[in-house]
């Protein structure tokens, strides 16, 4: 089945990172950070399938050579931020469906990157990575390293939409950051499903949480890459085992909660109304309720005619006269003694809507 994953993260100096180093690692290149004079060399990487810098479509006729060059772009980003804890880049990482052909995966990543660049008027440094030989063969993914500022022929401009504060977004009438992220996640799911459908692949992805999808189970645990590398080397990882233990505890707690809900669930209506009644009591009440219904019906239709002897039959009118008598308004005969009734006892309680 197709796997959905979209993660949005920040590249910040306060965490000891630089945008130049991040770009070099994702693109598999050798770049120098002019601000720190540090060289980031990742040119030996073999898993980078495609790398490209996407700019807003509206700048297609402009001279944007400075932004199309990776070293120039990200050194400009570093020079534009003065704070020591500044956020210098933002990244979107997505899983690419392994069911799609290789060319279609790259095309999907490029289309999504171009949409992001057009929407926020920023530069997007795209890098498509293939699974590593020792890793999961389904792990096709893409990194979208984004500038935090808008780009123009003159250079970097104002902060982009994703970087605005909550106050500024409210002033401009923009949705809050949470809605912005949800929109990005939903758009990626839509584009992925469209690509799968075009390829005649039945698999689909969903950006919603399990709870929003109505699925009652714990989400699978995410093992950090560092812990995964330790285990892949055949060593024991406390972090990975702790995450798995927490996951198993949540699963067990969910099972126990479900069992408790089933235990505390109210009994069916009939049993709840008479929890202490025996089956014989229920049958007796059913018979009494049924007899009450019968007592309210006309005697002629509720009870069969009483047997008569030969002397009574001689004084009775002919059948036709008897029918005429039945059509006249006669008072109904009183019901017989119920203890002498030969009518069989009903086998179920009448519906409440039919009771008097």
KEKE-3310 file (N, C-alpha, C; in steps of 0.2 Angstrom, whole numbers, plus 5000, padded with zeros to 4 digits):
npx = (5004:5002:5012:5009:5017:5022:5032:5035:5048:5061:5076:5087:5098:5100:5099:5111:5113:5115:5109:5117:5124:5114:5108:5119:5120:5108:5107:5119:5131:5147:5149:5153:5151:5150:5149:5153:5165:5165:5167:5155:5155:5147:5148:5150:5139:5127:5114:5106:5094:5089:5091:5086:5083:5069:5060:5048:5035:5032:5043:5050:5055:5065:5081:5088:5100:5108:5100:5097:5109:5116:5125:5126:5113:5110:5120:5117:5105:5110:5117:5107:5101:5102:5101:5107:5100:5092:5079:5084:5080:5066:5059:5051:5047:5044:5036:5038:5027:5031:5026:5024:5032:5050:5052:5040:5039:5049:5043:5032:5037:5043:5032:5025:5034:5035:5023:5023:5033:5027:5016:5021:5030:5044:5061:5063:5073:5075:5077:5078:5078:5084:5080:5092:5105:5106:5094:5076:5068:5057:5058:5058:5059:5058:5066:5061:5069:5066:5067:5066:5062:5054:5058:5066:5071:5080:5085:5083:5068:5054:5048:5042:5025:5023:5031:5026:5020:5008:5000:5002:4997:4984:4981:4982:4972:4974:4974:4977:4993:4992:4981:4987:4997:4989:4983:4993:4997:4985:4985:4996:4992:4982:4988:4996:4987:4981:4991:4993:4981:4981:4991:4985:4984:4978:4981:4980:4982:4980:4979:4974:4972:4971:4961:4952:4949:4941:4947:4950:4964:4981:4993:5007:5023:5036:5053:5067:5079:5093:5093:5088:5099:5108:5103:5102:5115:5117:5117:5111:5098:5093:5084:5076:5070:5063:5054:5046:5042:5033:5024:5018:5013:5003:4995:4990:4984:4973:4966:4962:4954:4944:4938:4933:4924:4914:4910:4904:4894:4877:4863:4853:4837:4825:4830:4835:4825:4819:4828:4828:4819:4812:4812:4799:4791:4792:4785:4772:4768:4768:4757:4746:4746:4743:4730:4723:4723:4715:4703:4698:4694:4680:4667:4662:4672:4683:4681:4676:4660:4649:4646:4631:4616:4604:4591:4593:4597:4586:4578:4585:4588:4588:4603:4605:4597:4604:4615:4610:4607:4619:4624:4616:4616:4621:4624:4641:4645:4650:4667:4673:4677:4693:4701:4696:4699:4704:4713:4730:4745:4753:4770:4779:4782:4770:4773:4778:4771:4759:4752:4739)
npy = (4994:5012:5024:5037:5052:5067:5079:5094:5105:5115:5124:5130:5142:5142:5129:5124:5123:5126:5134:5132:5121:5112:5112:5107:5094:5088:5089:5083:5089:5099:5112:5129:5138:5154:5163:5156:5150:5137:5121:5111:5095:5084:5076:5063:5056:5044:5042:5052:5056:5066:5084:5101:5118:5127:5141:5155:5155:5167:5174:5170:5176:5184:5189:5178:5172:5172:5165:5153:5146:5136:5137:5151:5155:5150:5155:5169:5168:5165:5177:5186:5185:5191:5188:5177:5166:5163:5158:5150:5143:5132:5116:5104:5087:5073:5057:5048:5038:5022:5013:5020:5023:5027:5039:5045:5048:5058:5068:5070:5076:5087:5095:5097:5105:5116:5121:5125:5135:5144:5148:5154:5162:5160:5152:5135:5122:5107:5090:5074:5058:5041:5025:5019:5006:4997:5000:5003:4997:5004:5017:5029:5046:5064:5080:5096:5110:5126:5144:5156:5169:5179:5179:5188:5198:5207:5201:5193:5196:5201:5192:5176:5169:5157:5161:5171:5179:5175:5186:5194:5187:5187:5200:5202:5194:5181:5163:5154:5146:5133:5129:5132:5122:5111:5113:5111:5098:5092:5095:5088:5075:5075:5077:5066:5055:5058:5055:5042:5037:5040:5032:5020:5013:5006:5009:5021:5037:5045:5061:5063:5061:5045:5045:5055:5048:5038:5027:5015:5013:5012:5024:5018:5017:5029:5027:5036:5042:5041:5031:5021:5019:5014:5002:4995:4993:4982:4984:4988:4999:5010:5021:5017:5005:5010:5018:5008:5001:5010:5011:4998:4998:5008:5002:4991:4997:5003:4992:4987:4997:4997:4984:4987:4997:4989:4980:4989:4994:4998:4986:4977:4984:4977:4968:4977:4984:4975:4968:4959:4950:4934:4922:4915:4925:4935:4929:4927:4941:4945:4937:4942:4955:4953:4948:4959:4967:4959:4960:4973:4972:4970:4958:4949:4948:4945:4933:4916:4910:4904:4887:4879:4870:4857:4862:4876:4879:4877:4888:4898:4911:4910:4908:4919:4929:4929:4936:4948:4953:4954:4965:4975:4988:4982:4979:4974:4958:4953:4949:4932:4922:4923:4913:4901:4901:4895:4899:4899:4903:4919:4920:4930:4947:4960:4974:4990:5001:4996:4993:4996)
npz = (5000:4997:5006:5017:5020:5026:5032:5040:5044:5053:5049:5059:5066:5080:5083:5079:5065:5048:5033:5021:5024:5025:5012:5005:5010:5006:4992:4989:4987:4986:4996:5001:5016:5017:5028:5040:5035:5033:5025:5018:5013:5003:4992:4989:4990:4984:4982:4978:4967:4959:4958:4960:4958:4961:4956:4958:4945:4940:4938:4927:4916:4921:4926:4935:4940:4951:4960:4955:4957:4968:4978:4979:4981:4994:5002:5001:5008:5021:5024:5024:5036:5053:5066:5079:5082:5071:5060:5046:5035:5029:5029:5019:5019:5010:5007:4993:4982:4981:4972:4960:4944:4942:4934:4935:4949:4951:4943:4950:4962:4957:4952:4963:4971:4962:4964:4977:4977:4969:4976:4988:4984:4984:4984:4980:4985:4978:4981:4976:4983:4983:4989:5001:4999:5010:5017:5018:5004:5000:5002:4995:4993:4995:4997:5001:5002:5008:5005:5018:5015:5002:4985:4972:4957:4963:4974:4990:4999:5009:5023:5020:5018:5026:5037:5044:5059:5071:5074:5063:5053:5056:5055:5041:5037:5035:5036:5051:5057:5058:5050:5038:5037:5037:5025:5016:5018:5014:5001:4995:4997:4989:4976:4976:4975:4963:4954:4957:4952:4939:4935:4935:4947:4962:4975:4988:4997:5013:5021:5033:5051:5060:5069:5063:5052:5057:5061:5073:5081:5087:5080:5071:5078:5076:5072:5076:5064:5068:5079:5071:5063:5072:5076:5064:5062:5070:5083:5100:5103:5115:5114:5103:5108:5119:5113:5106:5117:5124:5114:5113:5126:5125:5115:5123:5133:5126:5122:5134:5138:5129:5132:5144:5141:5134:5145:5154:5146:5143:5147:5135:5130:5135:5144:5153:5158:5166:5176:5186:5184:5180:5167:5167:5173:5164:5153:5159:5161:5148:5143:5151:5146:5133:5135:5140:5128:5120:5127:5125:5112:5100:5105:5096:5086:5094:5101:5099:5094:5107:5111:5108:5113:5106:5109:5110:5097:5090:5092:5087:5075:5056:5047:5038:5044:5056:5052:5049:5061:5067:5060:5066:5079:5093:5110:5115:5120:5136:5140:5142:5156:5159:5164:5158:5145:5130:5121:5115:5124:5121:5113:5114:5120:5117:5106:5113:5107:5104:5115:5127)
capx = (5000:5006:5013:5009:5022:5024:5035:5038:5053:5064:5083:5088:5105:5100:5100:5118:5112:5115:5106:5122:5126:5108:5108:5124:5119:5102:5109:5125:5137:5152:5147:5156:5147:5155:5148:5157:5170:5165:5165:5151:5156:5143:5148:5151:5132:5125:5107:5102:5092:5087:5091:5084:5080:5062:5058:5041:5034:5031:5050:5053:5058:5069:5088:5088:5105:5110:5095:5098:5115:5115:5130:5125:5107:5110:5125:5113:5100:5114:5119:5101:5098:5107:5101:5111:5096:5087:5077:5087:5076:5061:5060:5045:5050:5038:5037:5036:5025:5036:5022:5025:5039:5055:5051:5034:5040:5052:5039:5027:5040:5044:5026:5023:5039:5034:5017:5025:5037:5023:5011:5024:5035:5050:5065:5063:5078:5072:5082:5074:5082:5082:5082:5099:5105:5105:5088:5070:5068:5051:5060:5059:5057:5060:5067:5060:5072:5063:5069:5061:5060:5052:5064:5065:5078:5085:5088:5078:5064:5051:5047:5036:5019:5024:5035:5023:5018:5000:4997:5003:4993:4977:4980:4982:4966:4976:4972:4983:4998:4989:4977:4991:5000:4984:4981:4999:4996:4980:4987:5001:4988:4978:4992:4999:4982:4980:4997:4992:4975:4984:4995:4980:4986:4973:4983:4978:4985:4976:4983:4970:4974:4967:4954:4948:4947:4937:4950:4952:4970:4986:4997:5013:5028:5041:5059:5072:5084:5099:5091:5087:5106:5111:5100:5104:5122:5117:5118:5105:5096:5088:5079:5071:5066:5059:5048:5042:5038:5028:5019:5015:5009:4997:4990:4987:4979:4967:4963:4959:4948:4938:4935:4929:4918:4910:4908:4900:4889:4870:4860:4847:4831:4820:4833:4837:4818:4817:4834:4827:4813:4813:4808:4792:4788:4791:4780:4766:4766:4766:4750:4742:4746:4739:4723:4720:4722:4709:4697:4696:4691:4673:4667:4661:4678:4688:4679:4672:4653:4649:4643:4624:4613:4599:4585:4594:4598:4579:4575:4589:4586:4592:4610:4604:4594:4609:4620:4607:4607:4626:4625:4613:4620:4620:4630:4646:4645:4656:4672:4672:4682:4700:4704:4693:4701:4708:4718:4737:4748:4758:4777:4783:4779:4768:4777:4775:4767:4752:4749:4734)
capy = (5000:5018:5027:5045:5055:5074:5082:5101:5106:5121:5124:5136:5143:5140:5121:5123:5121:5131:5132:5130:5114:5108:5111:5102:5087:5085:5089:5078:5093:5102:5119:5132:5143:5160:5166:5152:5148:5130:5117:5105:5091:5077:5074:5056:5053:5040:5041:5058:5054:5072:5090:5106:5124:5129:5148:5157:5155:5174:5176:5166:5181:5188:5187:5175:5167:5171:5161:5146:5144:5133:5141:5159:5156:5149:5160:5175:5167:5166:5184:5190:5184:5193:5185:5171:5160:5164:5152:5152:5139:5128:5110:5099:5081:5069:5051:5047:5032:5017:5010:5024:5022:5032:5046:5048:5050:5064:5073:5072:5080:5094:5098:5100:5110:5122:5124:5128:5141:5149:5150:5158:5167:5158:5147:5129:5118:5100:5084:5067:5053:5034:5021:5016:4998:4994:5003:5000:4998:5008:5023:5035:5052:5071:5086:5103:5115:5132:5150:5159:5175:5179:5180:5193:5199:5211:5197:5191:5201:5200:5185:5173:5168:5152:5163:5176:5178:5174:5193:5197:5183:5189:5207:5201:5190:5174:5158:5152:5142:5126:5128:5132:5116:5106:5114:5108:5091:5089:5096:5083:5069:5075:5076:5059:5051:5059:5052:5034:5035:5041:5026:5014:5010:5006:5012:5028:5039:5050:5065:5064:5056:5039:5046:5058:5043:5034:5021:5015:5010:5017:5024:5015:5021:5032:5027:5041:5039:5039:5025:5016:5017:5010:4995:4993:4991:4976:4986:4989:5006:5012:5025:5013:5000:5014:5020:5002:4999:5015:5010:4992:5000:5012:4997:4987:5002:5004:4985:4986:5002:4994:4979:4990:5000:4983:4978:4995:4995:4996:4980:4978:4987:4972:4966:4983:4986:4970:4965:4954:4946:4927:4920:4914:4931:4939:4926:4929:4948:4945:4934:4947:4961:4951:4947:4965:4969:4955:4962:4979:4971:4968:4951:4945:4947:4943:4927:4912:4909:4899:4881:4879:4863:4857:4866:4883:4879:4877:4894:4903:4913:4907:4911:4926:4933:4930:4941:4955:4954:4956:4972:4980:4990:4978:4980:4969:4953:4953:4944:4926:4921:4921:4906:4896:4902:4889:4902:4898:4909:4922:4918:4936:4953:4964:4980:4995:5005:4993:4992:5002)
capz = (5000:4997:5012:5017:5025:5025:5038:5040:5050:5052:5049:5063:5069:5087:5084:5076:5058:5043:5026:5016:5025:5024:5005:5002:5012:5002:4985:4988:4984:4991:4997:5007:5020:5018:5035:5044:5031:5034:5019:5018:5007:5003:4985:4988:4990:4978:4982:4975:4960:4955:4962:4955:4962:4958:4957:4956:4938:4937:4937:4922:4911:4924:4927:4942:4940:4958:4964:4952:4959:4975:4983:4979:4985:5002:5006:5002:5014:5028:5025:5025:5043:5057:5073:5080:5082:5066:5056:5040:5030:5031:5024:5018:5017:5008:5004:4986:4981:4978:4967:4954:4940:4944:4931:4938:4956:4950:4940:4955:4966:4954:4951:4970:4972:4959:4967:4983:4975:4966:4981:4993:4980:4987:4981:4983:4982:4978:4980:4976:4986:4982:4995:5001:4998:5016:5020:5016:4997:4998:5005:4990:4996:4992:5002:4998:5006:5006:5009:5023:5012:4995:4981:4967:4954:4967:4980:4995:5001:5015:5025:5016:5022:5032:5042:5047:5066:5072:5074:5057:5049:5058:5052:5034:5035:5033:5041:5056:5054:5059:5044:5033:5037:5035:5018:5012:5019:5010:4993:4994:4997:4982:4970:4976:4973:4956:4951:4957:4948:4932:4933:4936:4954:4966:4982:4990:5004:5016:5025:5040:5056:5061:5072:5059:5047:5060:5063:5081:5083:5088:5075:5071:5081:5072:5075:5073:5060:5072:5082:5066:5060:5077:5075:5057:5063:5074:5090:5104:5104:5121:5111:5099:5112:5123:5109:5105:5124:5124:5109:5116:5132:5122:5112:5128:5137:5121:5122:5141:5138:5125:5136:5150:5138:5133:5151:5156:5141:5146:5144:5130:5133:5138:5150:5157:5161:5171:5177:5191:5182:5177:5161:5168:5175:5158:5150:5162:5160:5141:5143:5154:5142:5127:5136:5140:5122:5118:5131:5122:5105:5101:5107:5090:5083:5098:5104:5094:5097:5112:5109:5110:5112:5101:5110:5108:5090:5087:5093:5084:5068:5051:5046:5035:5050:5061:5049:5050:5068:5068:5058:5070:5084:5099:5115:5115:5125:5141:5139:5146:5161:5156:5166:5155:5138:5127:5117:5117:5127:5116:5114:5115:5123:5112:5106:5117:5103:5103:5122:5128)
cpx = (5004:5006:5013:5013:5023:5026:5037:5042:5057:5072:5085:5096:5105:5101:5107:5118:5113:5112:5110:5123:5120:5107:5113:5123:5113:5103:5115:5130:5142:5150:5151:5152:5152:5154:5153:5164:5171:5163:5161:5151:5152:5143:5149:5144:5130:5118:5103:5100:5091:5088:5090:5082:5074:5061:5051:5041:5034:5038:5054:5057:5064:5076:5089:5094:5108:5106:5096:5104:5115:5119:5128:5118:5107:5115:5121:5108:5104:5115:5113:5098:5104:5107:5104:5107:5090:5086:5079:5083:5071:5061:5053:5048:5044:5040:5034:5033:5029:5032:5023:5032:5043:5053:5045:5035:5044:5048:5034:5030:5041:5038:5024:5028:5037:5027:5018:5029:5032:5018:5014:5029:5042:5054:5064:5068:5076:5077:5078:5079:5080:5083:5089:5099:5104:5098:5082:5069:5062:5053:5062:5056:5060:5061:5065:5063:5070:5066:5064:5058:5058:5059:5062:5072:5083:5088:5082:5074:5061:5050:5041:5030:5019:5027:5032:5020:5010:4997:4997:4998:4986:4976:4979:4976:4968:4974:4978:4987:4996:4985:4981:4995:4995:4983:4987:4999:4991:4981:4991:4997:4984:4982:4995:4993:4980:4985:4995:4986:4977:4988:4991:4982:4981:4975:4981:4981:4980:4980:4980:4973:4969:4961:4950:4946:4942:4940:4952:4958:4975:4990:5004:5019:5033:5048:5064:5077:5091:5098:5091:5094:5109:5109:5102:5112:5123:5118:5111:5104:5091:5082:5073:5067:5061:5053:5043:5038:5032:5022:5015:5010:5002:4992:4987:4982:4972:4963:4959:4953:4942:4934:4931:4923:4912:4907:4903:4894:4882:4867:4855:4841:4827:4823:4834:4830:4817:4823:4833:4822:4815:4810:4801:4788:4787:4785:4773:4763:4764:4759:4745:4741:4742:4732:4720:4719:4715:4703:4694:4693:4684:4672:4666:4667:4683:4687:4675:4665:4653:4645:4635:4621:4608:4593:4587:4594:4591:4576:4579:4587:4590:4598:4609:4602:4600:4614:4617:4607:4614:4627:4621:4617:4618:4626:4634:4645:4651:4660:4671:4677:4688:4703:4701:4695:4705:4713:4725:4740:4753:4765:4781:4779:4777:4773:4774:4770:4760:4749:4744:4737)
cpy = (5006:5021:5034:5047:5062:5077:5089:5103:5113:5120:5131:5136:5141:5133:5119:5121:5127:5129:5130:5122:5109:5107:5106:5095:5084:5085:5085:5082:5095:5109:5122:5138:5149:5164:5163:5150:5140:5126:5111:5101:5084:5075:5067:5052:5050:5039:5047:5057:5061:5078:5096:5112:5127:5137:5149:5157:5162:5177:5173:5170:5185:5185:5184:5170:5166:5166:5154:5143:5142:5137:5148:5160:5155:5153:5167:5174:5168:5173:5189:5190:5186:5190:5178:5165:5160:5158:5154:5148:5135:5122:5106:5093:5076:5062:5051:5039:5027:5013:5013:5022:5028:5039:5049:5051:5057:5069:5075:5077:5087:5098:5101:5105:5116:5125:5128:5135:5146:5152:5155:5163:5166:5153:5141:5124:5110:5095:5078:5062:5046:5031:5019:5009:4995:4996:5000:5002:5002:5015:5028:5041:5059:5076:5092:5108:5122:5138:5153:5166:5174:5181:5185:5194:5203:5207:5195:5197:5200:5193:5182:5171:5163:5155:5169:5174:5177:5181:5195:5193:5185:5196:5207:5197:5183:5169:5157:5147:5135:5124:5128:5125:5111:5106:5111:5101:5088:5090:5090:5076:5069:5074:5069:5054:5052:5055:5044:5032:5035:5035:5019:5010:5011:5009:5019:5030:5044:5054:5066:5059:5050:5040:5050:5054:5038:5027:5020:5010:5015:5018:5021:5019:5023:5031:5032:5038:5037:5033:5019:5014:5013:5003:4991:4990:4985:4978:4987:4997:5007:5016:5021:5008:5004:5016:5014:5000:5004:5013:5003:4994:5004:5007:4993:4991:5003:4997:4985:4991:5000:4988:4982:4994:4994:4981:4983:4997:4993:4990:4982:4981:4983:4970:4971:4985:4981:4966:4959:4949:4939:4927:4919:4920:4935:4936:4927:4936:4948:4942:4939:4953:4959:4950:4954:4968:4965:4958:4969:4978:4969:4960:4947:4944:4944:4935:4923:4911:4903:4893:4881:4871:4863:4861:4873:4884:4880:4884:4900:4905:4910:4911:4918:4931:4934:4936:4948:4957:4957:4963:4977:4982:4987:4979:4973:4964:4954:4948:4938:4926:4919:4915:4900:4896:4897:4892:4901:4904:4912:4920:4924:4942:4957:4971:4985:5000:5002:4991:4998:5007)
cpz = (5000:5004:5012:5022:5023:5032:5036:5046:5048:5052:5053:5066:5076:5088:5081:5069:5054:5036:5021:5018:5024:5016:5002:5004:5007:4995:4984:4984:4989:4990:5002:5010:5021:5024:5040:5041:5032:5027:5021:5012:5008:4996:4984:4989:4984:4977:4980:4968:4956:4960:4957:4960:4958:4960:4955:4948:4935:4936:4931:4917:4914:4925:4935:4943:4947:4962:4961:4954:4966:4980:4984:4983:4992:5006:5006:5007:5021:5029:5026:5033:5048:5064:5073:5081:5077:5063:5049:5034:5033:5026:5025:5016:5016:5006:4997:4985:4978:4972:4960:4950:4943:4941:4934:4945:4955:4948:4946:4960:4963:4953:4958:4972:4969:4961:4973:4982:4973:4971:4986:4990:4983:4982:4984:4980:4983:4977:4981:4978:4984:4988:4995:5001:5004:5020:5017:5009:4995:4999:5000:4993:4993:4998:4998:5003:5004:5009:5013:5020:5005:4991:4975:4963:4958:4973:4984:4998:5008:5017:5022:5021:5027:5038:5046:5054:5066:5071:5067:5052:5050:5055:5045:5032:5033:5038:5046:5053:5054:5052:5038:5032:5034:5027:5013:5012:5014:5002:4991:4993:4990:4976:4970:4973:4966:4952:4951:4953:4941:4930:4934:4942:4959:4973:4982:4996:5006:5021:5032:5045:5057:5064:5068:5053:5050:5061:5070:5082:5084:5082:5076:5074:5075:5075:5072:5069:5063:5076:5077:5063:5066:5077:5069:5057:5067:5081:5093:5105:5110:5118:5107:5103:5117:5119:5108:5112:5125:5120:5111:5122:5130:5119:5118:5132:5132:5122:5129:5141:5134:5128:5141:5147:5137:5139:5154:5152:5144:5143:5139:5134:5137:5145:5155:5161:5167:5173:5181:5189:5179:5171:5162:5170:5168:5153:5153:5161:5152:5140:5145:5149:5135:5129:5137:5133:5119:5121:5128:5115:5106:5102:5101:5086:5087:5100:5099:5098:5102:5109:5112:5109:5107:5102:5109:5101:5087:5087:5090:5077:5063:5050:5043:5040:5055:5058:5050:5057:5070:5066:5062:5076:5091:5103:5114:5121:5130:5140:5144:5151:5158:5158:5162:5147:5136:5122:5119:5119:5122:5118:5115:5117:5117:5112:5110:5113:5103:5110:5123:5133)
residu = (UNK:UNK:UNK:UNK:UNK:UNK:UNK:UNK:UNK:UNK:UNK:UNK:UNK:UNK:UNK:UNK:UNK:UNK:UNK:UNK:UNK:UNK:UNK:UNK:UNK:UNK:UNK:UNK:UNK:UNK:UNK:UNK:UNK:UNK:UNK:UNK:UNK:UNK:UNK:UNK:UNK:UNK:UNK:UNK:UNK:UNK:UNK:UNK:UNK:UNK:UNK:UNK:UNK:UNK:UNK:UNK:UNK:UNK:UNK:UNK:UNK:UNK:UNK:UNK:UNK:UNK:UNK:UNK:UNK:UNK:UNK:UNK:UNK:UNK:UNK:UNK:UNK:UNK:UNK:UNK:UNK:UNK:UNK:UNK:UNK:UNK:UNK:UNK:UNK:UNK:UNK:UNK:UNK:UNK:UNK:UNK:UNK:UNK:UNK:UNK:UNK:UNK:UNK:UNK:UNK:UNK:UNK:UNK:UNK:UNK:UNK:UNK:UNK:UNK:UNK:UNK:UNK:UNK:UNK:UNK:UNK:UNK:UNK:UNK:UNK:UNK:UNK:UNK:UNK:UNK:UNK:UNK:UNK:UNK:UNK:UNK:UNK:UNK:UNK:UNK:UNK:UNK:UNK:UNK:UNK:UNK:UNK:UNK:UNK:UNK:UNK:UNK:UNK:UNK:UNK:UNK:UNK:UNK:UNK:UNK:UNK:UNK:UNK:UNK:UNK:UNK:UNK:UNK:UNK:UNK:UNK:UNK:UNK:UNK:UNK:UNK:UNK:UNK:UNK:UNK:UNK:UNK:UNK:UNK:UNK:UNK:UNK:UNK:UNK:UNK:UNK:UNK:UNK:UNK:UNK:UNK:UNK:UNK:UNK:UNK:UNK:UNK:UNK:UNK:UNK:UNK:UNK:UNK:UNK:UNK:UNK:UNK:UNK:UNK:UNK:UNK:UNK:UNK:UNK:UNK:UNK:UNK:UNK:UNK:UNK:UNK:UNK:UNK:UNK:UNK:UNK:UNK:UNK:UNK:UNK:UNK:UNK:UNK:UNK:UNK:UNK:UNK:UNK:UNK:UNK:UNK:UNK:UNK:UNK:UNK:UNK:UNK:UNK:UNK:UNK:UNK:UNK:UNK:UNK:UNK:UNK:UNK:UNK:UNK:UNK:UNK:UNK:UNK:UNK:UNK:UNK:UNK:UNK:UNK:UNK:UNK:UNK:UNK:UNK:UNK:UNK:UNK:UNK:UNK:UNK:UNK:UNK:UNK:UNK:UNK:UNK:UNK:UNK:UNK:UNK:UNK:UNK:UNK:UNK:UNK:UNK:UNK:UNK:UNK:UNK:UNK:UNK:UNK:UNK:UNK:UNK:UNK:UNK:UNK:UNK:UNK:UNK:UNK:UNK:UNK:UNK:UNK:UNK:UNK:UNK:UNK:UNK:UNK:UNK:UNK:UNK:UNK:UNK:UNK:UNK:UNK:UNK:UNK:UNK:UNK:UNK:UNK:UNK:UNK:UNK:UNK:UNK:UNK:UNK:UNK:UNK:UNK:UNK:UNK:UNK:UNK)
# end
